[in-house]
């Protein structure tokens, strides 16, 4: 009897360079996977993470998603940099046809969908670290991906709340 399982692989990119490759299915193993832009299969190490929130409709809006990691020093070390640097994350949804844990590197799998989003925010609590991902298509239905107002972008900002336009 054939069993099917869903898993994810994640590529974290900073300035068009892949810094990290993770998968969330084979515990303490590596998965060999060829992403859309890879010429050869790459190794993805296990990290427990969840991916959710992608909804697509015919108008193109509602393309926000969330990556959830355990909150520890390792994840916080690169997550803060990812938030401040607006890193790009690519997540592939896989159907894993051979879920035998002994298969590790040779598991057969098929890519169903690839989601590409930019880190637009994040937060953590005692247990989890959440990264919010948005697509440039967010501007179609809701709003433009968030940016912080800084003096370099908009000039001098008022320091009083009594600002009037005349």
Backbone as a chain_set.jsonl record, in Angstrom:
{"seq": "XXXXXXXXXXXXXXXXXXXXXXXXXXXXXXXXXXXXXXXXXXXXXXXXXXXXXXXXXXXXXXXXXXXXXXXXXXXXXXXXXXXXXXXXXXXXXXXXXXXXXXXXXXXXXXXXXXXXXXXXXXXXXXXXXXXXXXXXXXXXXXXXXXXXXXXXXXXXXXXXXXXXXX", "coords": {"N": [[0.839, -1.176, 0.0], [0.581, 2.171, -0.862], [1.685, 5.125, 0.706], [1.074, 8.572, 1.26], [2.548, 11.668, 2.116], [2.748, 15.01, 3.399], [5.202, 17.547, 3.198], [7.615, 20.174, 3.803], [10.085, 22.232, 2.234], [12.511, 24.721, 2.837], [14.037, 27.651, 1.692], [16.226, 30.137, 2.601], [16.955, 33.315, 1.671], [19.352, 35.854, 1.299], [20.078, 38.777, -0.247], [20.005, 37.54, -2.837], [21.436, 35.218, -2.419], [21.49, 31.946, -1.269], [21.242, 31.27, 2.065], [20.438, 29.442, 4.024], [19.117, 26.101, 4.101], [16.344, 24.202, 4.769], [14.336, 21.403, 5.898], [11.238, 19.921, 6.927], [10.426, 17.313, 7.538], [11.849, 14.752, 7.667], [13.218, 13.669, 10.491], [16.284, 14.394, 12.037], [17.675, 13.828, 9.708], [18.819, 14.28, 6.303], [17.404, 15.758, 3.408], [17.483, 15.35, -0.017], [16.971, 17.651, -2.484], [15.851, 19.275, -5.415], [15.481, 22.514, -6.059], [13.508, 25.119, -7.687], [15.311, 26.946, -8.803], [17.724, 25.699, -8.597], [20.538, 24.002, -9.966], [21.521, 21.496, -9.458], [20.585, 18.809, -7.206], [20.199, 19.777, -3.787], [21.231, 19.55, -0.324], [19.003, 19.428, 2.367], [18.622, 20.265, 5.666], [17.158, 18.995, 8.703], [14.806, 20.932, 10.414], [12.5, 21.809, 12.838], [9.639, 23.261, 11.73], [6.728, 25.186, 10.936], [4.42, 25.931, 8.333], [2.037, 28.124, 7.165], [-1.106, 29.645, 6.195], [-1.335, 30.534, 3.543], [-3.457, 31.75, 1.178], [-5.095, 31.771, -1.839], [-6.822, 33.559, -4.241], [-8.859, 34.407, -7.107], [-8.42, 37.114, -7.555], [-5.914, 37.668, -6.642], [-5.234, 38.643, -4.166], [-4.584, 38.381, -0.595], [-2.252, 36.89, -0.015], [-0.61, 36.329, 2.21], [1.547, 34.738, 4.548], [2.756, 32.554, 7.186], [5.666, 31.556, 8.898], [6.566, 29.314, 11.371], [8.729, 28.768, 13.989], [10.564, 26.951, 16.541], [11.29, 28.76, 19.518], [14.42, 29.669, 20.167], [17.932, 30.279, 20.883], [19.346, 29.797, 18.509], [17.473, 30.066, 16.37], [16.581, 32.689, 16.79], [18.926, 34.096, 16.306], [19.364, 34.233, 13.471], [16.832, 35.01, 12.66], [16.216, 37.636, 13.497], [17.97, 39.093, 11.924], [16.892, 38.368, 9.438], [14.402, 39.62, 9.541], [15.091, 42.36, 9.803], [16.602, 42.691, 7.485], [14.805, 42.099, 5.499], [14.652, 39.509, 4.268], [14.281, 37.062, 1.644], [12.125, 34.313, 1.415], [11.722, 31.053, 0.277], [9.376, 28.576, -0.056], [8.753, 25.248, -0.611], [6.058, 23.127, -1.181], [5.765, 19.764, -0.644], [4.828, 16.529, -1.853], [5.438, 13.625, -0.342], [6.326, 10.554, -1.293], [7.556, 8.275, -0.398], [7.66, 7.555, 2.703], [9.298, 6.259, 4.478], [11.369, 6.321, 7.237], [14.009, 5.454, 7.059], [14.85, 6.03, 4.555], [15.675, 8.66, 4.108], [17.92, 10.436, 2.417], [17.128, 9.548, -0.113], [14.42, 9.722, -0.518], [11.472, 9.691, -2.421], [9.846, 12.378, -3.922], [7.502, 14.956, -4.81], [7.18, 18.214, -6.051], [4.585, 20.315, -5.258], [3.759, 22.956, -5.014], [5.28, 26.187, -5.023], [6.002, 28.755, -2.843], [6.918, 32.081, -2.686], [8.064, 34.578, -0.644], [8.554, 37.717, 1.077], [10.143, 38.589, 4.091], [8.259, 40.401, 6.28], [7.741, 41.005, 8.85], [7.881, 40.007, 12.318], [7.672, 38.058, 15.336], [8.096, 36.863, 18.696], [7.481, 34.545, 21.375], [7.51, 32.826, 24.532], [7.623, 30.237, 23.55], [7.442, 30.003, 20.685], [8.639, 31.289, 17.491], [7.605, 33.539, 15.171], [7.48, 34.292, 11.767], [6.398, 36.649, 9.472], [5.381, 36.495, 6.164], [5.143, 38.176, 3.079], [3.86, 38.776, -0.174], [4.637, 40.535, -3.221], [2.279, 40.797, -4.491], [0.412, 41.465, -2.607], [-0.343, 44.086, -2.71], [-2.383, 44.198, -4.535], [-4.901, 43.465, -3.408], [-5.028, 44.191, -0.654], [-2.873, 45.82, 0.987], [0.23, 47.576, 0.401], [3.316, 45.812, 0.88], [4.65, 46.181, 4.146], [6.657, 48.96, 5.226], [9.164, 50.583, 7.11], [9.044, 53.895, 8.302], [11.613, 56.076, 7.922], [14.059, 58.645, 8.608], [15.825, 58.852, 6.52], [14.307, 57.966, 4.351], [11.933, 59.585, 4.247], [12.596, 62.15, 5.112], [12.771, 64.804, 7.578], [10.957, 63.97, 10.468], [7.957, 64.816, 12.252], [8.02, 65.755, 15.734], [5.977, 66.171, 17.367], [2.5, 65.672, 18.24], [0.676, 67.386, 17.226], [0.179, 68.181, 14.385], [-0.545, 70.043, 11.553], [-1.867, 70.383, 8.299], [-1.687, 72.921, 5.875]], "CA": [[0.0, 0.0, 0.0], [1.343, 3.4, -0.959], [1.283, 6.201, 1.594], [1.509, 9.897, 0.854], [2.697, 12.602, 3.224], [3.12, 16.367, 3.004], [6.341, 18.137, 3.884], [8.052, 21.451, 3.252], [11.493, 22.624, 2.235], [12.609, 26.171, 2.968], [15.283, 28.306, 1.316], [16.297, 31.498, 3.13], [17.87, 34.05, 0.799], [19.73, 37.236, 1.581], [20.774, 39.353, -1.405], [20.034, 36.534, -3.905], [22.296, 34.1, -2.051], [20.825, 31.057, -0.323], [22.023, 31.133, 3.292], [20.031, 28.243, 4.763], [18.174, 25.176, 3.473], [15.76, 23.367, 5.812], [13.166, 20.592, 5.609], [10.534, 19.66, 8.184], [9.768, 16.007, 7.526], [12.709, 13.658, 8.114], [13.894, 14.082, 11.715], [17.705, 14.054, 12.128], [18.169, 13.358, 8.411], [18.885, 15.274, 5.235], [16.604, 15.465, 2.228], [18.074, 15.877, -1.232], [15.869, 18.259, -3.237], [16.244, 20.241, -6.433], [14.542, 23.624, -6.103], [13.232, 25.676, -9.011], [16.474, 27.662, -9.336], [18.935, 24.897, -8.394], [20.962, 23.182, -11.096], [21.69, 20.138, -8.941], [19.918, 18.654, -5.906], [20.896, 20.287, -2.614], [20.862, 18.914, 0.937], [18.181, 20.216, 3.281], [18.725, 19.718, 7.01], [15.908, 19.025, 9.455], [14.483, 21.946, 11.412], [11.049, 21.769, 13.027], [8.96, 24.518, 11.437], [5.405, 25.083, 10.338], [4.137, 26.904, 7.29], [0.584, 28.191, 7.022], [-1.73, 30.92, 5.926], [-1.414, 30.942, 2.148], [-4.754, 31.615, 0.517], [-5.031, 32.401, -3.147], [-8.086, 33.627, -4.959], [-8.648, 34.85, -8.479], [-7.992, 38.515, -7.628], [-4.497, 37.747, -6.304], [-4.96, 39.171, -2.834], [-4.569, 37.398, 0.485], [-1.102, 36.015, -0.148], [0.276, 36.401, 3.367], [1.744, 33.441, 5.191], [3.543, 32.589, 8.407], [6.573, 30.469, 9.243], [6.652, 29.198, 12.824], [9.893, 28.008, 14.44], [10.719, 26.978, 17.995], [12.031, 29.929, 19.979], [15.679, 29.391, 20.853], [18.992, 31.205, 20.475], [19.727, 29.557, 17.119], [16.518, 30.669, 15.44], [16.564, 34.146, 16.969], [20.148, 34.694, 15.764], [19.196, 34.59, 12.065], [15.506, 35.574, 12.414], [16.276, 39.095, 13.645], [18.619, 39.576, 10.704], [15.949, 38.18, 8.333], [13.367, 40.655, 9.656], [15.683, 43.673, 9.52], [17.087, 42.718, 6.111], [13.721, 41.72, 4.581], [15.102, 38.359, 3.492], [13.3, 36.348, 0.826], [11.986, 32.908, 1.791], [11.024, 30.213, -0.697], [8.876, 27.362, 0.573], [8.18, 24.267, -1.528], [5.175, 22.117, -0.605], [6.104, 18.484, -1.264], [4.163, 15.264, -1.553], [6.512, 12.655, -0.14], [5.725, 9.271, -1.625], [8.235, 7.23, 0.354], [7.837, 8.158, 4.021], [10.117, 5.393, 5.316], [12.413, 7.155, 7.832], [15.35, 4.986, 6.712], [15.201, 6.441, 3.196], [16.424, 9.904, 4.242], [18.373, 11.165, 1.244], [16.6, 9.056, -1.381], [12.957, 9.748, -0.501], [10.888, 10.234, -3.638], [8.909, 13.439, -3.604], [7.067, 15.798, -5.911], [6.858, 19.575, -5.653], [3.227, 20.682, -5.622], [3.636, 24.407, -5.113], [6.359, 26.978, -4.446], [5.594, 30.088, -2.39], [8.036, 32.988, -2.455], [7.62, 35.763, 0.084], [9.569, 38.521, 1.752], [9.868, 38.746, 5.515], [7.775, 41.752, 6.548], [7.597, 41.21, 10.282], [8.086, 38.809, 13.119], [7.486, 38.17, 16.782], [8.311, 35.618, 19.414], [7.065, 34.452, 22.765], [8.334, 31.842, 25.234], [7.645, 28.947, 22.87], [7.58, 30.016, 19.23], [9.094, 32.45, 16.758], [6.768, 33.64, 13.974], [7.904, 35.214, 10.719], [5.336, 36.956, 8.535], [5.852, 36.624, 4.79], [4.195, 38.813, 2.175], [4.223, 38.794, -1.573], [4.386, 41.83, -3.847], [0.884, 40.803, -4.926], [-0.446, 41.962, -1.532], [-0.83, 45.412, -3.069], [-3.57, 44.063, -5.371], [-6.144, 43.417, -2.665], [-5.05, 44.773, 0.684], [-1.985, 46.967, 1.037], [1.61, 47.364, -0.023], [4.098, 45.265, 1.99], [5.01, 47.216, 5.112], [8.0, 49.529, 5.324], [9.325, 51.49, 8.236], [9.363, 55.265, 7.935], [12.864, 56.545, 8.515], [14.427, 59.976, 8.158], [16.486, 58.708, 5.22], [13.302, 57.76, 3.315], [10.919, 60.641, 4.151], [13.071, 63.435, 5.62], [12.536, 65.054, 8.998], [9.641, 63.578, 10.96], [7.542, 65.68, 13.36], [8.163, 65.175, 17.068], [4.771, 66.548, 18.095], [1.313, 65.065, 17.668], [-0.218, 68.437, 16.743], [0.646, 68.545, 13.054], [-1.651, 70.456, 10.689], [-1.518, 70.728, 6.926], [-2.378, 74.149, 5.435]], "C": [[0.886, 1.242, 0.0], [0.78, 4.439, 0.004], [1.836, 7.514, 1.063], [1.572, 10.779, 2.088], [3.078, 13.961, 2.648], [4.304, 16.838, 3.831], [6.701, 19.446, 3.196], [9.57, 21.523, 3.226], [11.524, 24.148, 2.17], [13.994, 26.626, 2.557], [15.224, 29.741, 1.821], [17.367, 32.238, 2.345], [18.095, 35.462, 1.315], [20.542, 37.728, 0.394], [21.035, 38.308, -2.478], [20.997, 35.383, -3.647], [21.576, 33.248, -1.022], [21.732, 30.864, 0.884], [21.716, 29.84, 4.025], [19.059, 27.431, 3.923], [17.679, 24.217, 4.55], [14.605, 22.542, 5.258], [12.532, 20.203, 6.936], [9.877, 18.288, 8.244], [10.625, 14.894, 8.124], [13.563, 14.114, 9.297], [15.323, 13.531, 11.74], [18.265, 13.472, 10.839], [18.243, 14.534, 7.457], [18.006, 14.809, 4.086], [17.294, 16.1, 1.04], [16.931, 16.369, -2.123], [16.432, 19.265, -4.226], [15.157, 21.301, -6.513], [14.414, 24.169, -7.512], [14.455, 26.351, -9.624], [17.777, 26.89, -9.18], [19.257, 24.094, -9.646], [21.121, 21.723, -10.689], [20.947, 20.027, -7.609], [20.81, 19.121, -4.757], [20.415, 19.546, -1.367], [20.112, 19.898, 1.823], [18.21, 19.535, 4.638], [17.396, 19.86, 7.736], [15.884, 20.182, 10.449], [12.972, 21.87, 11.592], [10.442, 23.153, 12.766], [7.597, 24.215, 10.837], [5.215, 26.205, 9.343], [2.633, 26.938, 7.08], [0.154, 29.566, 6.561], [-1.821, 31.329, 4.485], [-2.823, 30.695, 1.636], [-4.673, 32.382, -0.783], [-6.435, 32.428, -3.723], [-7.843, 34.248, -6.323], [-8.253, 36.313, -8.609], [-6.537, 38.697, -7.222], [-4.206, 38.289, -4.931], [-4.921, 38.048, -1.806], [-3.395, 36.447, 0.426], [-0.118, 36.174, 1.003], [0.395, 35.016, 3.983], [2.651, 33.625, 6.404], [4.422, 31.353, 8.495], [6.726, 30.474, 10.755], [7.812, 28.268, 13.166], [9.861, 27.918, 15.963], [11.579, 28.18, 18.385], [13.26, 29.472, 20.759], [16.743, 30.342, 20.317], [19.391, 31.021, 19.014], [18.77, 30.224, 16.148], [16.483, 32.186, 15.578], [17.785, 34.797, 16.329], [19.988, 35.076, 14.296], [17.841, 35.222, 11.788], [15.504, 37.094, 12.529], [16.92, 39.709, 12.409], [17.685, 39.458, 9.506], [14.867, 39.248, 8.349], [13.937, 42.013, 9.264], [16.138, 43.793, 8.068], [16.046, 42.355, 5.076], [14.141, 40.578, 3.662], [13.944, 37.735, 2.71], [13.31, 34.884, 1.239], [11.209, 32.187, 0.692], [10.65, 28.915, -0.011], [8.27, 26.482, -0.509], [7.306, 23.311, -0.737], [5.415, 20.824, -1.368], [5.088, 17.407, -0.912], [5.28, 14.238, -1.497], [5.907, 11.266, -0.276], [6.337, 8.115, -0.862], [8.55, 7.791, 1.733], [8.598, 7.263, 4.988], [11.259, 6.208, 5.898], [13.826, 6.709, 7.489], [15.788, 5.489, 5.344], [15.96, 7.764, 3.162], [16.727, 10.619, 2.948], [17.692, 10.748, -0.05], [15.079, 9.047, -1.427], [12.443, 10.353, -1.8], [9.821, 11.244, -3.252], [8.635, 14.272, -4.848], [6.728, 17.178, -5.373], [5.474, 19.922, -6.176], [3.123, 22.179, -5.881], [4.872, 25.054, -4.494], [5.818, 28.356, -4.1], [6.861, 30.896, -2.127], [7.497, 34.242, -1.789], [8.781, 36.462, 0.751], [9.17, 38.679, 3.204], [9.48, 40.2, 5.775], [7.59, 42.022, 8.029], [7.824, 39.914, 11.02], [7.865, 39.099, 14.585], [7.808, 36.835, 17.415], [7.773, 35.727, 20.82], [7.941, 33.388, 23.418], [8.536, 30.554, 24.449], [8.009, 29.043, 21.394], [8.084, 31.352, 18.702], [8.324, 32.464, 15.444], [7.34, 34.676, 13.024], [6.748, 35.403, 9.751], [5.942, 37.177, 7.159], [4.759, 37.26, 3.947], [4.748, 38.786, 0.767], [3.994, 40.196, -2.122], [2.946, 41.918, -4.335], [-0.061, 41.269, -3.838], [-1.035, 43.317, -1.884], [-2.104, 45.329, -3.906], [-4.839, 44.168, -4.541], [-6.143, 44.141, -1.348], [-4.147, 45.99, 0.758], [-0.592, 46.572, 0.58], [2.375, 46.729, 1.138], [4.684, 46.375, 2.849], [6.459, 47.66, 5.007], [8.022, 50.432, 6.537], [9.658, 52.877, 7.714], [10.627, 55.678, 8.672], [13.172, 57.925, 7.955], [15.082, 59.912, 6.783], [15.461, 58.591, 4.09], [12.396, 58.983, 3.136], [11.383, 62.011, 4.639], [12.779, 63.569, 7.101], [11.105, 64.689, 9.378], [9.257, 64.488, 12.121], [7.711, 64.971, 14.697], [6.959, 65.498, 17.94], [3.571, 65.871, 17.448], [0.333, 66.109, 17.161], [0.29, 68.978, 15.415], [-0.581, 68.889, 12.212], [-1.123, 70.783, 9.304], [-2.311, 71.948, 6.519], [-2.187, 74.359, 3.955]], "O": [[1.832, 1.338, 0.782], [-0.434, 4.615, 0.11], [2.925, 7.56, 0.491], [0.75, 10.654, 2.995], [3.651, 14.056, 1.563], [4.389, 16.557, 5.026], [6.16, 19.78, 2.142], [10.25, 20.953, 4.079], [10.677, 24.777, 1.535], [15.0, 26.074, 3.001], [14.287, 30.476, 1.509], [18.535, 31.849, 2.345], [17.163, 36.162, 1.711], [21.581, 37.153, 0.069], [22.154, 38.196, -2.979], [21.337, 34.647, -4.573], [21.101, 33.765, -0.011], [22.849, 30.361, 0.758], [22.613, 29.209, 4.583], [18.282, 27.978, 3.14], [18.469, 23.507, 5.172], [13.971, 22.926, 4.275], [13.214, 20.16, 7.96], [8.872, 18.117, 8.932], [10.162, 14.168, 9.003], [14.523, 14.864, 9.119], [15.54, 12.344, 11.494], [19.228, 12.705, 10.872], [17.789, 15.636, 7.764], [17.883, 13.612, 3.826], [17.654, 17.277, 1.09], [16.035, 15.602, -2.474], [17.364, 20.008, -3.918], [14.048, 21.031, -6.975], [15.121, 23.738, -8.422], [14.619, 26.331, -10.844], [18.832, 27.375, -9.589], [18.36, 23.57, -10.306], [20.881, 20.821, -11.491], [20.704, 21.039, -6.952], [22.018, 18.889, -4.758], [19.321, 18.982, -1.357], [20.528, 21.042, 2.004], [17.862, 18.36, 4.752], [16.601, 20.744, 7.419], [16.823, 20.378, 11.221], [12.234, 21.868, 10.607], [10.71, 24.1, 13.505], [7.354, 23.131, 10.305], [5.777, 27.291, 9.49], [2.016, 25.9, 6.842], [0.937, 30.515, 6.54], [-2.351, 32.405, 4.205], [-3.317, 29.568, 1.659], [-4.225, 33.528, -0.807], [-7.148, 31.424, -3.692], [-6.704, 34.582, -6.649], [-7.792, 36.724, -9.674], [-5.974, 39.77, -7.433], [-3.04, 38.391, -4.549], [-5.199, 36.893, -2.13], [-3.542, 35.281, 0.792], [1.094, 36.154, 0.783], [-0.545, 34.223, 3.941], [3.229, 34.69, 6.62], [3.981, 30.242, 8.204], [6.987, 31.518, 11.354], [7.872, 27.131, 12.697], [9.198, 28.727, 16.611], [12.49, 28.562, 17.651], [13.148, 28.955, 21.871], [16.48, 31.12, 19.401], [19.74, 31.995, 18.347], [19.206, 30.879, 15.201], [16.365, 32.892, 14.577], [17.699, 35.931, 15.856], [20.438, 36.152, 13.902], [17.692, 35.911, 10.779], [14.852, 37.77, 11.733], [16.457, 40.734, 11.908], [17.673, 40.338, 8.645], [14.456, 39.732, 7.294], [13.328, 42.737, 8.475], [16.068, 44.874, 7.484], [16.357, 42.303, 3.886], [14.006, 40.663, 2.442], [12.779, 37.874, 3.082], [14.373, 34.283, 1.395], [10.168, 32.661, 0.24], [11.506, 28.232, 0.552], [7.379, 26.914, -1.241], [7.747, 22.745, 0.263], [5.285, 20.786, -2.592], [4.554, 17.383, 0.197], [5.981, 14.012, -2.483], [5.075, 10.858, 0.535], [5.697, 7.077, -0.697], [9.585, 8.43, 1.922], [8.549, 7.484, 6.197], [12.061, 6.748, 5.135], [14.76, 7.5, 7.613], [16.966, 5.392, 4.998], [16.798, 7.972, 2.285], [15.876, 11.341, 2.429], [17.677, 11.525, -1.004], [14.504, 8.411, -2.31], [12.918, 11.403, -2.232], [8.999, 10.995, -2.37], [9.418, 14.291, -5.798], [6.059, 17.297, -4.347], [5.212, 19.84, -7.376], [2.484, 22.615, -6.839], [5.444, 24.519, -3.544], [5.248, 29.043, -4.948], [7.765, 30.44, -1.426], [6.585, 34.889, -2.305], [9.846, 35.882, 0.962], [7.996, 38.88, 3.515], [10.264, 41.115, 5.525], [7.309, 43.154, 8.422], [7.945, 38.85, 10.413], [7.873, 40.253, 15.013], [7.794, 35.8, 16.748], [7.625, 36.813, 21.381], [9.015, 33.079, 22.902], [9.523, 29.851, 24.662], [8.805, 28.242, 20.903], [7.977, 32.389, 19.357], [8.386, 31.499, 14.682], [7.648, 35.799, 13.425], [6.18, 34.427, 9.262], [6.892, 37.943, 7.002], [3.583, 36.921, 4.086], [5.961, 38.775, 0.558], [3.23, 40.966, -1.541], [2.445, 43.018, -4.569], [-1.246, 41.458, -4.112], [-2.115, 43.664, -1.406], [-2.844, 46.31, -3.979], [-5.765, 44.884, -4.923], [-7.18, 44.669, -0.948], [-4.633, 47.11, 0.602], [-0.284, 45.394, 0.397], [2.111, 47.076, 2.29], [5.157, 47.388, 2.333], [7.361, 46.865, 4.741], [6.994, 50.98, 6.933], [10.459, 53.023, 6.791], [10.689, 55.63, 9.9], [12.605, 58.326, 6.938], [14.91, 60.821, 5.971], [15.714, 59.066, 2.983], [12.117, 59.382, 2.005], [10.603, 62.961, 4.578], [12.565, 62.576, 7.796], [10.157, 65.059, 8.685], [10.123, 64.895, 12.897], [7.566, 63.752, 14.791], [6.925, 65.14, 19.117], [3.602, 65.535, 16.265], [-0.752, 65.749, 16.703], [0.775, 70.107, 15.34], [-1.541, 68.121, 12.163], [-0.06, 71.388, 9.159], [-3.509, 72.011, 6.792], [-2.691, 75.335, 3.4]]}, "num_chains": 1, "name": "protein.A"}
